[in-house]
Amino acid sequence: MASFHKRQIGLHMLTKQTEVQLKPKTRGFHLITHEVEQALSQLGVVKVGLLHVFIKHTSASLTINENADPTVRQDFESHFNEMIPENAPYYRHTFEGSDDMPAHLKSSILGSSVTVPVTEGGLNMGTWQGIYLCEHRDHGGARTLVLTLQGE
């Protein structure tokens, strides 16, 4: 039978939140780990916690994946464009442009948030992991992230 150690938690629980505005980016997959780390440093230091990152848009998404080889980003973009083409004859939502409905579909598949462990005030990710903004529109504009830090 497994043994568990009792530990009181929540006595010094911290919850903070901020919004980060990202400059407009071209269509594609963009590493934003550095921007997220900068915002995290402004929120305060927790020994152990979680950082939740949420994007306030329906035609862009967030994901965590390999950060070392730039061709990964190109392959992501190529694959999603092949999987979800523009101008499909069955799309009804077309008045915002041929890239809009595919952007909503791609965003739904990848998701609007990521959650990353925080240890000793920093993101606790794998060596080759990075946070991506996935811009699915040709001209998506500025994007807003909500970062919520919880920990102790």
N, C-alpha and C positions, 0 to 999 in steps of 0.2 A: 504494500500500500504506500502510496506517495505521501511524503510529509510536506507540510506547508508552514512557512514562517509567517506569523501574524505581524503586520506592520501597519501602523496608523498612517493613513494618507489623507490628503485634503486639508491638513492643518494650515498649510502655507500655499494653498492653491492660487495660482495666478491665471487670469484670463484677460488677454488684451487683443485688440483688433485694430487694423488699419486698412486703408485702401491705397493701392499703388496704381498709378496711371502709366501704362506702357505706351511708348511712342508707336505710331503706325509702322507696321512691318509689311513686307511683301508677302504674297501668298507662299506658304511653305511651313516648315518646321524650324522653330527658332529656340535655341537654348536661352533660358531666362533664369538659370540657377543663380547667377551673380546678383541680379536684381532682387530675387527673393531673399538671398542671404543679407543683402544690404538692409532690406525692410525688416528682417528678423532682428538684426542688431539694434534697430531702433525700438523694438517692442520690449526689450528687457532680456535678462538672462534667466533661464531655468536649467536646473540640473538634469531633469528628465521631464519630457513632455511631448506634445504633438503640435505640429504646425499644419493647419488646414488651409489650403490655397484654393479659392473658388473664383471662376471667371464669370463676370456679369454679362455674358453675351451668348447668343444662340448659334452664331456662325463661326465660332472659334472654340477651341478646346484645350485641355491640358493633358499631359501624359508624362510619365517618367520612362526614360530609356537610355540607350548607350550615348555617351557624350564625347567619345574620343574620335571617331571616324566621321568626317562630314558627309561621306557618301551614304551613311545611314539616313540622314535627313532627306537626301534626294530620293532614296529608295522608298521611304515612307510616302513622300509626295507622289511619286510615280504609281505606287501600288494603290493608294486611295483614289487617285484619278482614274485608274483602270477599273477599280472595283465599283466606284460611284461616278459614272460619267455625267458630264453636262449635257443639256438638251435631250434628255431621255423623253420619248414621246408620251409617256404616261405621267410626267410631272404636271400638276395643275397649278402649283404655287410658282409662277414664273414672272410676275410683274416686277420683282426687284432685281431681275437679271438672271442670266443663265447659270451663274455660279452660286446663286443663293440657296436653292433647294438642296443641291449637293452639299453645300456647306452645313446646312442643318442636319443632314443625314450623317456626315462625317463627325460632326460635333456630338451627336447622340451616341455614336459608336465609341468614341474615345472618352467622352465624359467631360463634365464641367469642373471637376475638382480632383486634387491629389492631397493625400495626407502623408506627412513625412515625420519620422521620429526626430526629436531634438534631444541631444545629449550634451551637457556642459555648454549650453548656449549656441550650439551649432547644429546644422543639418546632419543627420546620421544616415548617410546613403552609402551605397557601394562605390568602389573606386571608379567604375565606369558608368555610373548613373548620373543623369542630369534631368532637370525639369524643363519641359518643352512647352512653349506656346505654339499651338497648331493653328495657324491662320489659314482659314479655308476660303476666304474671299479674295478677289483680285485687288479690291480697294477696301479693306476692312476698317481702316481708321484706327484711332487710339483704342486701346483695350484696358478695362479696369479689372483689377484683381482685388479680392477681399482676403486678407490674411488674418487668421485667428490663431493665436498662440495660447495653449493651455498647458500648464505644468506646475512643477513645484521646485 
